[in-house]
């Protein structure tokens, strides 16, 4: 049986060959590729709908296969894996930290309370700043919710 790496190598080999063709030849090859991909995506979409109605566990089991998952991901029929919630919250805080630090402030993650709440602490000059509520809602909270849509509450603690 062919594994995923062999299939990808074969695709890359053909792409390398096509890259040396003139523009009109490449356009024809790319048009054919798009048409085949569109056909496959439509077939896979219909298959998923059918299998989902009959046996959701079977569909979840099929997606565990790396080739099936890779093809469904390529066609945007499954979501890419997300980093854990903690890593996404930390990334959000890293994004707002430079602005806070430019005013001698910072933010610390205190706790993540599943399923929808994050507790943070504003430190440094941000902890006593009259604009700390605005910093929390327009900066920290907005960034966390952007990275973590499942979080609906960001609470500042002392």
Secondary structure, DSSP 4 states (H G I P E B T S, - for coil): ---HHHHHHHHHHHHHHHHTS-HHHHHHHHHHHHHHHHHHHHHHHHHHHHHHHH-HHHHHHHHTSHHHHHHHHHTTSSPPPPPPHHHHHHHHHHHHHHHHHTTTEEEEEEEEETTTEEEEEEEEGGGT-TTHHHIIIIIIIHHHHHH-TT--EEEE--
